[in-house]
Amino acid sequence: MTTLIEQTRELWERDELPEGLRWIGDLTPRHQRLFYGDLQYQWGRYCASQDVKPLLAFLEDWQATAEVDGHPELAAYLLSPKDHGEFEEWKTAS
């Protein structure tokens, strides 16, 4: 089993997606372009600092995006306007 760092490095070295990062294929084409652009920045930060936490958070955030992109009906629901009904305006403290 390879580590996340090894799998991330493999994104530049192999044609196919590493097993642990196959969710990248669920991203929309636009999101894939944004992901790879941001990944270069995050990878550079990791290489400079050797702190894996920001890279892990970045990948977790994009994996959540891929989950939504992989389910168009969920994405449509999340993006649809919501009618929250009546609301009461809060009184401000004076």
Secondary structure as UniProt FT lines:
FT   HELIX           4..13
FT   HELIX           19..26
FT   HELIX           29..49
FT   HELIX           53..69
FT   HELIX           72..79
//
